[in-house]
Amino acid sequence: MKSSHRVLYYNLLTSGKLYNYLADVERQAENLFEQTIKSLAEQEQVTEKLKAENMMLWVQKMNNISNRATEIVNEQVIYK
């Protein structure tokens, strides 16, 4: 933010609202990440049953979902 949105950064910093703004962005990012993981796991049928039957496949799929969710959050919340 400091390098890409300098004016906003300095306005928030000088008004004392920077940390509240960053906390709000973090909250939004965490919520979107959790919702996205849940949604993608449901769509791809990555369930506890799969976890019990084939742990390695479950881990592989969840890592893939987590990476995609991170990209979505970065695009929609962090880098907007």
mmCIF file of the N, C-alpha and C atoms, coordinates in Angstrom:
data_MODEL
# 
_entry.id   MODEL 
# 
loop_
_atom_site.group_PDB 
_atom_site.id 
_atom_site.type_symbol 
_atom_site.label_atom_id 
_atom_site.label_alt_id 
_atom_site.label_comp_id 
_atom_site.label_asym_id 
_atom_site.label_entity_id 
_atom_site.label_seq_id 
_atom_site.pdbx_PDB_ins_code 
_atom_site.Cartn_x 
_atom_site.Cartn_y 
_atom_site.Cartn_z 
_atom_site.occupancy 
_atom_site.B_iso_or_equiv 
_atom_site.pdbx_formal_charge 
_atom_site.auth_seq_id 
_atom_site.auth_comp_id 
_atom_site.auth_asym_id 
_atom_site.auth_atom_id 
_atom_site.pdbx_PDB_model_num 
ATOM 1   N N  . MET A 1 1  ? 0.832   -1.182  0.000  1.00 0.00 ? 1  MET A N  1 
ATOM 2   C CA . MET A 1 1  ? 0.000   0.000   0.000  1.00 0.00 ? 1  MET A CA 1 
ATOM 3   C C  . MET A 1 1  ? 0.880   1.251   0.000  1.00 0.00 ? 1  MET A C  1 
ATOM 4   N N  . LYS A 1 2  ? 1.944   1.186   0.753  1.00 0.00 ? 2  LYS A N  1 
ATOM 5   C CA . LYS A 1 2  ? 2.830   2.334   0.854  1.00 0.00 ? 2  LYS A CA 1 
ATOM 6   C C  . LYS A 1 2  ? 3.407   2.734   -0.502 1.00 0.00 ? 2  LYS A C  1 
ATOM 7   N N  . SER A 1 3  ? 3.680   1.767   -1.356 1.00 0.00 ? 3  SER A N  1 
ATOM 8   C CA . SER A 1 3  ? 4.275   2.095   -2.650 1.00 0.00 ? 3  SER A CA 1 
ATOM 9   C C  . SER A 1 3  ? 3.244   2.258   -3.762 1.00 0.00 ? 3  SER A C  1 
ATOM 10  N N  . SER A 1 4  ? 2.101   1.572   -3.660 1.00 0.00 ? 4  SER A N  1 
ATOM 11  C CA . SER A 1 4  ? 1.139   1.628   -4.761 1.00 0.00 ? 4  SER A CA 1 
ATOM 12  C C  . SER A 1 4  ? 0.000   2.622   -4.541 1.00 0.00 ? 4  SER A C  1 
ATOM 13  N N  . HIS A 1 5  ? -0.316  2.926   -3.304 1.00 0.00 ? 5  HIS A N  1 
ATOM 14  C CA . HIS A 1 5  ? -1.384  3.883   -2.983 1.00 0.00 ? 5  HIS A CA 1 
ATOM 15  C C  . HIS A 1 5  ? -0.852  4.909   -1.975 1.00 0.00 ? 5  HIS A C  1 
ATOM 16  N N  . ARG A 1 6  ? 0.158   5.637   -2.403 1.00 0.00 ? 6  ARG A N  1 
ATOM 17  C CA . ARG A 1 6  ? 0.862   6.546   -1.496 1.00 0.00 ? 6  ARG A CA 1 
ATOM 18  C C  . ARG A 1 6  ? -0.049  7.591   -0.850 1.00 0.00 ? 6  ARG A C  1 
ATOM 19  N N  . VAL A 1 7  ? -0.907  8.201   -1.628 1.00 0.00 ? 7  VAL A N  1 
ATOM 20  C CA . VAL A 1 7  ? -1.763  9.271   -1.101 1.00 0.00 ? 7  VAL A CA 1 
ATOM 21  C C  . VAL A 1 7  ? -2.695  8.714   -0.030 1.00 0.00 ? 7  VAL A C  1 
ATOM 22  N N  . LEU A 1 8  ? -3.348  7.609   -0.324 1.00 0.00 ? 8  LEU A N  1 
ATOM 23  C CA . LEU A 1 8  ? -4.237  6.983   0.654  1.00 0.00 ? 8  LEU A CA 1 
ATOM 24  C C  . LEU A 1 8  ? -3.456  6.583   1.899  1.00 0.00 ? 8  LEU A C  1 
ATOM 25  N N  . TYR A 1 9  ? -2.291  5.997   1.705  1.00 0.00 ? 9  TYR A N  1 
ATOM 26  C CA . TYR A 1 9  ? -1.457  5.569   2.833  1.00 0.00 ? 9  TYR A CA 1 
ATOM 27  C C  . TYR A 1 9  ? -1.133  6.753   3.745  1.00 0.00 ? 9  TYR A C  1 
ATOM 28  N N  . TYR A 1 10 ? -0.645  7.828   3.179  1.00 0.00 ? 10 TYR A N  1 
ATOM 29  C CA . TYR A 1 10 ? -0.254  8.978   4.002  1.00 0.00 ? 10 TYR A CA 1 
ATOM 30  C C  . TYR A 1 10 ? -1.462  9.682   4.615  1.00 0.00 ? 10 TYR A C  1 
ATOM 31  N N  . ASN A 1 11 ? -2.583  9.723   3.899  1.00 0.00 ? 11 ASN A N  1 
ATOM 32  C CA . ASN A 1 11 ? -3.802  10.299  4.479  1.00 0.00 ? 11 ASN A CA 1 
ATOM 33  C C  . ASN A 1 11 ? -4.253  9.499   5.694  1.00 0.00 ? 11 ASN A C  1 
ATOM 34  N N  . LEU A 1 12 ? -4.264  8.180   5.569  1.00 0.00 ? 12 LEU A N  1 
ATOM 35  C CA . LEU A 1 12 ? -4.661  7.328   6.697  1.00 0.00 ? 12 LEU A CA 1 
ATOM 36  C C  . LEU A 1 12 ? -3.651  7.416   7.835  1.00 0.00 ? 12 LEU A C  1 
ATOM 37  N N  . LEU A 1 13 ? -2.380  7.462   7.492  1.00 0.00 ? 13 LEU A N  1 
ATOM 38  C CA . LEU A 1 13 ? -1.333  7.534   8.509  1.00 0.00 ? 13 LEU A CA 1 
ATOM 39  C C  . LEU A 1 13 ? -1.427  8.831   9.307  1.00 0.00 ? 13 LEU A C  1 
ATOM 40  N N  . THR A 1 14 ? -1.586  9.940   8.617  1.00 0.00 ? 14 THR A N  1 
ATOM 41  C CA . THR A 1 14 ? -1.631  11.227  9.315  1.00 0.00 ? 14 THR A CA 1 
ATOM 42  C C  . THR A 1 14 ? -2.931  11.446  10.076 1.00 0.00 ? 14 THR A C  1 
ATOM 43  N N  . SER A 1 15 ? -4.003  10.784  9.659  1.00 0.00 ? 15 SER A N  1 
ATOM 44  C CA . SER A 1 15 ? -5.274  10.940  10.372 1.00 0.00 ? 15 SER A CA 1 
ATOM 45  C C  . SER A 1 15 ? -5.416  9.927   11.509 1.00 0.00 ? 15 SER A C  1 
ATOM 46  N N  . GLY A 1 16 ? -4.448  9.032   11.646 1.00 0.00 ? 16 GLY A N  1 
ATOM 47  C CA . GLY A 1 16 ? -4.501  8.043   12.718 1.00 0.00 ? 16 GLY A CA 1 
ATOM 48  C C  . GLY A 1 16 ? -5.440  6.883   12.436 1.00 0.00 ? 16 GLY A C  1 
ATOM 49  N N  . LYS A 1 17 ? -5.831  6.711   11.186 1.00 0.00 ? 17 LYS A N  1 
ATOM 50  C CA . LYS A 1 17 ? -6.793  5.663   10.833 1.00 0.00 ? 17 LYS A CA 1 
ATOM 51  C C  . LYS A 1 17 ? -6.155  4.488   10.096 1.00 0.00 ? 17 LYS A C  1 
ATOM 52  N N  . LEU A 1 18 ? -4.852  4.514   9.921  1.00 0.00 ? 18 LEU A N  1 
ATOM 53  C CA . LEU A 1 18 ? -4.182  3.482   9.134  1.00 0.00 ? 18 LEU A CA 1 
ATOM 54  C C  . LEU A 1 18 ? -4.369  2.096   9.736  1.00 0.00 ? 18 LEU A C  1 
ATOM 55  N N  . TYR A 1 19 ? -4.144  1.957   11.035 1.00 0.00 ? 19 TYR A N  1 
ATOM 56  C CA . TYR A 1 19 ? -4.213  0.629   11.651 1.00 0.00 ? 19 TYR A CA 1 
ATOM 57  C C  . TYR A 1 19 ? -5.636  0.082   11.657 1.00 0.00 ? 19 TYR A C  1 
ATOM 58  N N  . ASN A 1 20 ? -6.622  0.945   11.833 1.00 0.00 ? 20 ASN A N  1 
ATOM 59  C CA . ASN A 1 20 ? -8.015  0.496   11.745 1.00 0.00 ? 20 ASN A CA 1 
ATOM 60  C C  . ASN A 1 20 ? -8.346  0.047   10.322 1.00 0.00 ? 20 ASN A C  1 
ATOM 61  N N  . TYR A 1 21 ? -7.862  0.790   9.350  1.00 0.00 ? 21 TYR A N  1 
ATOM 62  C CA . TYR A 1 21 ? -8.084  0.439   7.948  1.00 0.00 ? 21 TYR A CA 1 
ATOM 63  C C  . TYR A 1 21 ? -7.444  -0.913  7.626  1.00 0.00 ? 21 TYR A C  1 
ATOM 64  N N  . LEU A 1 22 ? -6.206  -1.088  8.064  1.00 0.00 ? 22 LEU A N  1 
ATOM 65  C CA . LEU A 1 22 ? -5.505  -2.349  7.800  1.00 0.00 ? 22 LEU A CA 1 
ATOM 66  C C  . LEU A 1 22 ? -6.168  -3.523  8.514  1.00 0.00 ? 22 LEU A C  1 
ATOM 67  N N  . ALA A 1 23 ? -6.662  -3.298  9.720  1.00 0.00 ? 23 ALA A N  1 
ATOM 68  C CA . ALA A 1 23 ? -7.367  -4.357  10.454 1.00 0.00 ? 23 ALA A CA 1 
ATOM 69  C C  . ALA A 1 23 ? -8.651  -4.740  9.725  1.00 0.00 ? 23 ALA A C  1 
ATOM 70  N N  . ASP A 1 24 ? -9.344  -3.752  9.179  1.00 0.00 ? 24 ASP A N  1 
ATOM 71  C CA . ASP A 1 24 ? -10.571 -4.023  8.426  1.00 0.00 ? 24 ASP A CA 1 
ATOM 72  C C  . ASP A 1 24 ? -10.268 -4.811  7.150  1.00 0.00 ? 24 ASP A C  1 
ATOM 73  N N  . VAL A 1 25 ? -9.221  -4.434  6.452  1.00 0.00 ? 25 VAL A N  1 
ATOM 74  C CA . VAL A 1 25 ? -8.823  -5.155  5.239  1.00 0.00 ? 25 VAL A CA 1 
ATOM 75  C C  . VAL A 1 25 ? -8.447  -6.594  5.591  1.00 0.00 ? 25 VAL A C  1 
ATOM 76  N N  . GLU A 1 26 ? -7.737  -6.776  6.692  1.00 0.00 ? 26 GLU A N  1 
ATOM 77  C CA . GLU A 1 26 ? -7.362  -8.130  7.112  1.00 0.00 ? 26 GLU A CA 1 
ATOM 78  C C  . GLU A 1 26 ? -8.595  -8.970  7.432  1.00 0.00 ? 26 GLU A C  1 
ATOM 79  N N  . ARG A 1 27 ? -9.564  -8.372  8.119  1.00 0.00 ? 27 ARG A N  1 
ATOM 80  C CA . ARG A 1 27 ? -10.814 -9.069  8.449  1.00 0.00 ? 27 ARG A CA 1 
ATOM 81  C C  . ARG A 1 27 ? -11.549 -9.489  7.172  1.00 0.00 ? 27 ARG A C  1 
ATOM 82  N N  . GLN A 1 28 ? -11.642 -8.568  6.227  1.00 0.00 ? 28 GLN A N  1 
ATOM 83  C CA . GLN A 1 28 ? -12.298 -8.873  4.954  1.00 0.00 ? 28 GLN A CA 1 
ATOM 84  C C  . GLN A 1 28 ? -11.578 -10.004 4.226  1.00 0.00 ? 28 GLN A C  1 
ATOM 85  N N  . ALA A 1 29 ? -10.257 -9.945  4.220  1.00 0.00 ? 29 ALA A N  1 
ATOM 86  C CA . ALA A 1 29 ? -9.466  -10.970 3.538  1.00 0.00 ? 29 ALA A CA 1 
ATOM 87  C C  . ALA A 1 29 ? -9.655  -12.337 4.192  1.00 0.00 ? 29 ALA A C  1 
ATOM 88  N N  . GLU A 1 30 ? -9.636  -12.380 5.510  1.00 0.00 ? 30 GLU A N  1 
ATOM 89  C CA . GLU A 1 30 ? -9.817  -13.654 6.217  1.00 0.00 ? 30 GLU A CA 1 
ATOM 90  C C  . GLU A 1 30 ? -11.199 -14.239 5.953  1.00 0.00 ? 30 GLU A C  1 
ATOM 91  N N  . ASN A 1 31 ? -12.221 -13.390 5.996  1.00 0.00 ? 31 ASN A N  1 
ATOM 92  C CA . ASN A 1 31 ? -13.587 -13.869 5.742  1.00 0.00 ? 31 ASN A CA 1 
ATOM 93  C C  . ASN A 1 31 ? -13.736 -14.405 4.323  1.00 0.00 ? 31 ASN A C  1 
ATOM 94  N N  . LEU A 1 32 ? -13.231 -13.663 3.351  1.00 0.00 ? 32 LEU A N  1 
ATOM 95  C CA . LEU A 1 32 ? -13.315 -14.108 1.962  1.00 0.00 ? 32 LEU A CA 1 
ATOM 96  C C  . LEU A 1 32 ? -12.532 -15.401 1.763  1.00 0.00 ? 32 LEU A C  1 
ATOM 97  N N  . PHE A 1 33 ? -11.366 -15.508 2.385  1.00 0.00 ? 33 PHE A N  1 
ATOM 98  C CA . PHE A 1 33 ? -10.544 -16.714 2.269  1.00 0.00 ? 33 PHE A CA 1 
ATOM 99  C C  . PHE A 1 33 ? -11.299 -17.930 2.797  1.00 0.00 ? 33 PHE A C  1 
ATOM 100 N N  . GLU A 1 34 ? -11.879 -17.807 3.976  1.00 0.00 ? 34 GLU A N  1 
ATOM 101 C CA . GLU A 1 34 ? -12.623 -18.922 4.574  1.00 0.00 ? 34 GLU A CA 1 
ATOM 102 C C  . GLU A 1 34 ? -13.829 -19.311 3.721  1.00 0.00 ? 34 GLU A C  1 
ATOM 103 N N  . GLN A 1 35 ? -14.577 -18.314 3.252  1.00 0.00 ? 35 GLN A N  1 
ATOM 104 C CA . GLN A 1 35 ? -15.749 -18.589 2.416  1.00 0.00 ? 35 GLN A CA 1 
ATOM 105 C C  . GLN A 1 35 ? -15.344 -19.248 1.101  1.00 0.00 ? 35 GLN A C  1 
ATOM 106 N N  . THR A 1 36 ? -14.262 -18.772 0.515  1.00 0.00 ? 36 THR A N  1 
ATOM 107 C CA . THR A 1 36 ? -13.801 -19.311 -0.764 1.00 0.00 ? 36 THR A CA 1 
ATOM 108 C C  . THR A 1 36 ? -13.337 -20.755 -0.606 1.00 0.00 ? 36 THR A C  1 
ATOM 109 N N  . ILE A 1 37 ? -12.597 -21.029 0.449  1.00 0.00 ? 37 ILE A N  1 
ATOM 110 C CA . ILE A 1 37 ? -12.135 -22.408 0.700  1.00 0.00 ? 37 ILE A CA 1 
ATOM 111 C C  . ILE A 1 37 ? -13.339 -23.330 0.863  1.00 0.00 ? 37 ILE A C  1 
ATOM 112 N N  . LYS A 1 38 ? -14.298 -22.903 1.662  1.00 0.00 ? 38 LYS A N  1 
ATOM 113 C CA . LYS A 1 38 ? -15.484 -23.734 1.902  1.00 0.00 ? 38 LYS A CA 1 
ATOM 114 C C  . LYS A 1 38 ? -16.236 -23.980 0.591  1.00 0.00 ? 38 LYS A C  1 
ATOM 115 N N  . SER A 1 39 ? -16.432 -22.934 -0.179 1.00 0.00 ? 39 SER A N  1 
ATOM 116 C CA . SER A 1 39 ? -17.168 -23.040 -1.437 1.00 0.00 ? 39 SER A CA 1 
ATOM 117 C C  . SER A 1 39 ? -16.454 -23.946 -2.440 1.00 0.00 ? 39 SER A C  1 
ATOM 118 N N  . LEU A 1 40 ? -15.158 -23.746 -2.608 1.00 0.00 ? 40 LEU A N  1 
ATOM 119 C CA . LEU A 1 40 ? -14.404 -24.561 -3.562 1.00 0.00 ? 40 LEU A CA 1 
ATOM 120 C C  . LEU A 1 40 ? -14.354 -26.024 -3.123 1.00 0.00 ? 40 LEU A C  1 
ATOM 121 N N  . ALA A 1 41 ? -14.205 -26.252 -1.831 1.00 0.00 ? 41 ALA A N  1 
ATOM 122 C CA . ALA A 1 41 ? -14.174 -27.631 -1.324 1.00 0.00 ? 41 ALA A CA 1 
ATOM 123 C C  . ALA A 1 41 ? -15.512 -28.323 -1.578 1.00 0.00 ? 41 ALA A C  1 
ATOM 124 N N  . GLU A 1 42 ? -16.607 -27.600 -1.387 1.00 0.00 ? 42 GLU A N  1 
ATOM 125 C CA . GLU A 1 42 ? -17.929 -28.174 -1.661 1.00 0.00 ? 42 GLU A CA 1 
ATOM 126 C C  . GLU A 1 42 ? -18.104 -28.462 -3.150 1.00 0.00 ? 42 GLU A C  1 
ATOM 127 N N  . GLN A 1 43 ? -17.702 -27.525 -3.988 1.00 0.00 ? 43 GLN A N  1 
ATOM 128 C CA . GLN A 1 43 ? -17.835 -27.697 -5.439 1.00 0.00 ? 43 GLN A CA 1 
ATOM 129 C C  . GLN A 1 43 ? -17.044 -28.901 -5.940 1.00 0.00 ? 43 GLN A C  1 
ATOM 130 N N  . GLU A 1 44 ? -15.879 -29.119 -5.348 1.00 0.00 ? 44 GLU A N  1 
ATOM 131 C CA . GLU A 1 44 ? -15.001 -30.193 -5.810 1.00 0.00 ? 44 GLU A CA 1 
ATOM 132 C C  . GLU A 1 44 ? -15.143 -31.459 -4.973 1.00 0.00 ? 44 GLU A C  1 
ATOM 133 N N  . GLN A 1 45 ? -16.107 -31.460 -4.088 1.00 0.00 ? 45 GLN A N  1 
ATOM 134 C CA . GLN A 1 45 ? -16.420 -32.611 -3.242 1.00 0.00 ? 45 GLN A CA 1 
ATOM 135 C C  . GLN A 1 45 ? -15.204 -33.097 -2.450 1.00 0.00 ? 45 GLN A C  1 
ATOM 136 N N  . VAL A 1 46 ? -14.493 -32.150 -1.865 1.00 0.00 ? 46 VAL A N  1 
ATOM 137 C CA . VAL A 1 46 ? -13.374 -32.466 -0.981 1.00 0.00 ? 46 VAL A CA 1 
ATOM 138 C C  . VAL A 1 46 ? -13.958 -32.508 0.427  1.00 0.00 ? 46 VAL A C  1 
ATOM 139 N N  . THR A 1 47 ? -14.224 -33.709 0.895  1.00 0.00 ? 47 THR A N  1 
ATOM 140 C CA . THR A 1 47 ? -14.969 -33.909 2.135  1.00 0.00 ? 47 THR A CA 1 
ATOM 141 C C  . THR A 1 47 ? -14.133 -34.638 3.181  1.00 0.00 ? 47 THR A C  1 
ATOM 142 N N  . GLU A 1 48 ? -14.708 -34.743 4.362  1.00 0.00 ? 48 GLU A N  1 
ATOM 143 C CA . GLU A 1 48 ? -14.078 -35.515 5.429  1.00 0.00 ? 48 GLU A CA 1 
ATOM 144 C C  . GLU A 1 48 ? -14.002 -36.993 5.049  1.00 0.00 ? 48 GLU A C  1 
ATOM 145 N N  . LYS A 1 49 ? -14.956 -37.438 4.250  1.00 0.00 ? 49 LYS A N  1 
ATOM 146 C CA . LYS A 1 49 ? -14.936 -38.828 3.781  1.00 0.00 ? 49 LYS A CA 1 
ATOM 147 C C  . LYS A 1 49 ? -13.694 -39.068 2.928  1.00 0.00 ? 49 LYS A C  1 
ATOM 148 N N  . LEU A 1 50 ? -13.410 -38.146 2.010  1.00 0.00 ? 50 LEU A N  1 
ATOM 149 C CA . LEU A 1 50 ? -12.200 -38.255 1.193  1.00 0.00 ? 50 LEU A CA 1 
ATOM 150 C C  . LEU A 1 50 ? -10.963 -38.225 2.078  1.00 0.00 ? 50 LEU A C  1 
ATOM 151 N N  . LYS A 1 51 ? -10.985 -37.366 3.081  1.00 0.00 ? 51 LYS A N  1 
ATOM 152 C CA . LYS A 1 51 ? -9.855  -37.261 4.007  1.00 0.00 ? 51 LYS A CA 1 
ATOM 153 C C  . LYS A 1 51 ? -9.594  -38.600 4.697  1.00 0.00 ? 51 LYS A C  1 
ATOM 154 N N  . ALA A 1 52 ? -10.660 -39.281 5.092  1.00 0.00 ? 52 ALA A N  1 
ATOM 155 C CA . ALA A 1 52 ? -10.523 -40.574 5.771  1.00 0.00 ? 52 ALA A CA 1 
ATOM 156 C C  . ALA A 1 52 ? -10.070 -41.670 4.808  1.00 0.00 ? 52 ALA A C  1 
ATOM 157 N N  . GLU A 1 53 ? -10.519 -41.595 3.562  1.00 0.00 ? 53 GLU A N  1 
ATOM 158 C CA . GLU A 1 53 ? -10.218 -42.648 2.590  1.00 0.00 ? 53 GLU A CA 1 
ATOM 159 C C  . GLU A 1 53 ? -8.853  -42.484 1.926  1.00 0.00 ? 53 GLU A C  1 
ATOM 160 N N  . ASN A 1 54 ? -8.495  -41.240 1.611  1.00 0.00 ? 54 ASN A N  1 
ATOM 161 C CA . ASN A 1 54 ? -7.251  -40.999 0.879  1.00 0.00 ? 54 ASN A CA 1 
ATOM 162 C C  . ASN A 1 54 ? -6.659  -39.664 1.329  1.00 0.00 ? 54 ASN A C  1 
ATOM 163 N N  . MET A 1 55 ? -5.908  -39.710 2.421  1.00 0.00 ? 55 MET A N  1 
ATOM 164 C CA . MET A 1 55 ? -5.366  -38.497 3.040  1.00 0.00 ? 55 MET A CA 1 
ATOM 165 C C  . MET A 1 55 ? -4.480  -37.701 2.080  1.00 0.00 ? 55 MET A C  1 
ATOM 166 N N  . MET A 1 56 ? -3.633  -38.367 1.318  1.00 0.00 ? 56 MET A N  1 
ATOM 167 C CA . MET A 1 56 ? -2.722  -37.654 0.417  1.00 0.00 ? 56 MET A CA 1 
ATOM 168 C C  . MET A 1 56 ? -3.478  -36.902 -0.680 1.00 0.00 ? 56 MET A C  1 
ATOM 169 N N  . LEU A 1 57 ? -4.496  -37.509 -1.238 1.00 0.00 ? 57 LEU A N  1 
ATOM 170 C CA . LEU A 1 57 ? -5.310  -36.841 -2.253 1.00 0.00 ? 57 LEU A CA 1 
ATOM 171 C C  . LEU A 1 57 ? -6.032  -35.649 -1.642 1.00 0.00 ? 57 LEU A C  1 
ATOM 172 N N  . TRP A 1 58 ? -6.560  -35.831 -0.435 1.00 0.00 ? 58 TRP A N  1 
ATOM 173 C CA . TRP A 1 58 ? -7.258  -34.745 0.252  1.00 0.00 ? 58 TRP A CA 1 
ATOM 174 C C  . TRP A 1 58 ? -6.314  -33.566 0.484  1.00 0.00 ? 58 TRP A C  1 
ATOM 175 N N  . VAL A 1 59 ? -5.098  -33.854 0.968  1.00 0.00 ? 59 VAL A N  1 
ATOM 176 C CA . VAL A 1 59 ? -4.109  -32.794 1.212  1.00 0.00 ? 59 VAL A CA 1 
ATOM 177 C C  . VAL A 1 59 ? -3.767  -32.084 -0.089 1.00 0.00 ? 59 VAL A C  1 
ATOM 178 N N  . GLN A 1 60 ? -3.569  -32.844 -1.145 1.00 0.00 ? 60 GLN A N  1 
ATOM 179 C CA . GLN A 1 60 ? -3.250  -32.257 -2.450 1.00 0.00 ? 60 GLN A CA 1 
ATOM 180 C C  . GLN A 1 60 ? -4.367  -31.323 -2.913 1.00 0.00 ? 60 GLN A C  1 
ATOM 181 N N  . LYS A 1 61 ? -5.592  -31.785 -2.825 1.00 0.00 ? 61 LYS A N  1 
ATOM 182 C CA . LYS A 1 61 ? -6.730  -30.969 -3.263 1.00 0.00 ? 61 LYS A CA 1 
ATOM 183 C C  . LYS A 1 61 ? -6.903  -29.737 -2.377 1.00 0.00 ? 61 LYS A C  1 
ATOM 184 N N  . MET A 1 62 ? -6.742  -29.894 -1.066 1.00 0.00 ? 62 MET A N  1 
ATOM 185 C CA . MET A 1 62 ? -6.899  -28.752 -0.165 1.00 0.00 ? 62 MET A CA 1 
ATOM 186 C C  . MET A 1 62 ? -5.788  -27.724 -0.373 1.00 0.00 ? 62 MET A C  1 
ATOM 187 N N  . ASN A 1 63 ? -4.572  -28.169 -0.633 1.00 0.00 ? 63 ASN A N  1 
ATOM 188 C CA . ASN A 1 63 ? -3.487  -27.232 -0.932 1.00 0.00 ? 63 ASN A CA 1 
ATOM 189 C C  . ASN A 1 63 ? -3.782  -26.462 -2.214 1.00 0.00 ? 63 ASN A C  1 
ATOM 190 N N  . ASN A 1 64 ? -4.298  -27.144 -3.217 1.00 0.00 ? 64 ASN A N  1 
ATOM 191 C CA . ASN A 1 64 ? -4.669  -26.498 -4.469 1.00 0.00 ? 64 ASN A CA 1 
ATOM 192 C C  . ASN A 1 64 ? -5.770  -25.468 -4.229 1.00 0.00 ? 64 ASN A C  1 
ATOM 193 N N  . ILE A 1 65 ? -6.771  -25.851 -3.459 1.00 0.00 ? 65 ILE A N  1 
ATOM 194 C CA . ILE A 1 65 ? -7.876  -24.939 -3.140 1.00 0.00 ? 65 ILE A CA 1 
ATOM 195 C C  . ILE A 1 65 ? -7.364  -23.739 -2.354 1.00 0.00 ? 65 ILE A C  1 
ATOM 196 N N  . SER A 1 66 ? -6.492  -23.983 -1.399 1.00 0.00 ? 66 SER A N  1 
ATOM 197 C CA . SER A 1 66 ? -5.932  -22.903 -0.588 1.00 0.00 ? 66 SER A CA 1 
ATOM 198 C C  . SER A 1 66 ? -5.146  -21.915 -1.449 1.00 0.00 ? 66 SER A C  1 
ATOM 199 N N  . ASN A 1 67 ? -4.353  -22.427 -2.372 1.00 0.00 ? 67 ASN A N  1 
ATOM 200 C CA . ASN A 1 67 ? -3.587  -21.548 -3.267 1.00 0.00 ? 67 ASN A CA 1 
ATOM 201 C C  . ASN A 1 67 ? -4.501  -20.706 -4.145 1.00 0.00 ? 67 ASN A C  1 
ATOM 202 N N  . ARG A 1 68 ? -5.557  -21.315 -4.668 1.00 0.00 ? 68 ARG A N  1 
ATOM 203 C CA . ARG A 1 68 ? -6.507  -20.555 -5.497 1.00 0.00 ? 68 ARG A CA 1 
ATOM 204 C C  . ARG A 1 68 ? -7.245  -19.524 -4.662 1.00 0.00 ? 68 ARG A C  1 
ATOM 205 N N  . ALA A 1 69 ? -7.627  -19.887 -3.444 1.00 0.00 ? 69 ALA A N  1 
ATOM 206 C CA . ALA A 1 69 ? -8.321  -18.944 -2.564 1.00 0.00 ? 69 ALA A CA 1 
ATOM 207 C C  . ALA A 1 69 ? -7.417  -17.758 -2.239 1.00 0.00 ? 69 ALA A C  1 
ATOM 208 N N  . THR A 1 70 ? -6.144  -18.022 -2.032 1.00 0.00 ? 70 THR A N  1 
ATOM 209 C CA . THR A 1 70 ? -5.187  -16.943 -1.766 1.00 0.00 ? 70 THR A CA 1 
ATOM 210 C C  . THR A 1 70 ? -5.116  -15.985 -2.949 1.00 0.00 ? 70 THR A C  1 
ATOM 211 N N  . GLU A 1 71 ? -5.070  -16.520 -4.151 1.00 0.00 ? 71 GLU A N  1 
ATOM 212 C CA . GLU A 1 71 ? -5.041  -15.677 -5.352 1.00 0.00 ? 71 GLU A CA 1 
ATOM 213 C C  . GLU A 1 71 ? -6.309  -14.837 -5.469 1.00 0.00 ? 71 GLU A C  1 
ATOM 214 N N  . ILE A 1 72 ? -7.441  -15.424 -5.179 1.00 0.00 ? 72 ILE A N  1 
ATOM 215 C CA . ILE A 1 72 ? -8.718  -14.701 -5.242 1.00 0.00 ? 72 ILE A CA 1 
ATOM 216 C C  . ILE A 1 72 ? -8.735  -13.570 -4.229 1.00 0.00 ? 72 ILE A C  1 
ATOM 217 N N  . VAL A 1 73 ? -8.318  -13.845 -3.004 1.00 0.00 ? 73 VAL A N  1 
ATOM 218 C CA . VAL A 1 73 ? -8.295  -12.822 -1.950 1.00 0.00 ? 73 VAL A CA 1 
ATOM 219 C C  . VAL A 1 73 ? -7.325  -11.713 -2.321 1.00 0.00 ? 73 VAL A C  1 
ATOM 220 N N  . ASN A 1 74 ? -6.153  -12.075 -2.795 1.00 0.00 ? 74 ASN A N  1 
ATOM 221 C CA . ASN A 1 74 ? -5.181  -11.053 -3.191 1.00 0.00 ? 74 ASN A CA 1 
ATOM 222 C C  . ASN A 1 74 ? -5.746  -10.143 -4.272 1.00 0.00 ? 74 ASN A C  1 
ATOM 223 N N  . GLU A 1 75 ? -6.413  -10.722 -5.246 1.00 0.00 ? 75 GLU A N  1 
ATOM 224 C CA . GLU A 1 75 ? -6.966  -9.935  -6.349 1.00 0.00 ? 75 GLU A CA 1 
ATOM 225 C C  . GLU A 1 75 ? -8.128  -9.056  -5.899 1.00 0.00 ? 75 GLU A C  1 
ATOM 226 N N  . GLN A 1 76 ? -9.027  -9.594  -5.078 1.00 0.00 ? 76 GLN A N  1 
ATOM 227 C CA . GLN A 1 76 ? -10.254 -8.879  -4.738 1.00 0.00 ? 76 GLN A CA 1 
ATOM 228 C C  . GLN A 1 76 ? -10.130 -7.955  -3.532 1.00 0.00 ? 76 GLN A C  1 
ATOM 229 N N  . VAL A 1 77 ? -9.207  -8.250  -2.625 1.00 0.00 ? 77 VAL A N  1 
ATOM 230 C CA . VAL A 1 77 ? -9.132  -7.450  -1.398 1.00 0.00 ? 77 VAL A CA 1 
ATOM 231 C C  . VAL A 1 77 ? -7.784  -6.750  -1.254 1.00 0.00 ? 77 VAL A C  1 
ATOM 232 N N  . ILE A 1 78 ? -6.716  -7.474  -1.385 1.00 0.00 ? 78 ILE A N  1 
ATOM 233 C CA . ILE A 1 78 ? -5.398  -6.933  -1.069 1.00 0.00 ? 78 ILE A CA 1 
ATOM 234 C C  . ILE A 1 78 ? -4.899  -5.963  -2.137 1.00 0.00 ? 78 ILE A C  1 
ATOM 235 N N  . TYR A 1 79 ? -4.926  -6.360  -3.396 1.00 0.00 ? 79 TYR A N  1 
ATOM 236 C CA . TYR A 1 79 ? -4.334  -5.548  -4.461 1.00 0.00 ? 79 TYR A CA 1 
ATOM 237 C C  . TYR A 1 79 ? -5.322  -4.669  -5.199 1.00 0.00 ? 79 TYR A C  1 
ATOM 238 N N  . LYS A 1 80 ? -6.516  -4.480  -4.673 1.00 0.00 ? 80 LYS A N  1 
ATOM 239 C CA . LYS A 1 80 ? -7.506  -3.677  -5.396 1.00 0.00 ? 80 LYS A CA 1 
ATOM 240 C C  . LYS A 1 80 ? -7.212  -2.208  -5.327 1.00 0.00 ? 80 LYS A C  1 
# 
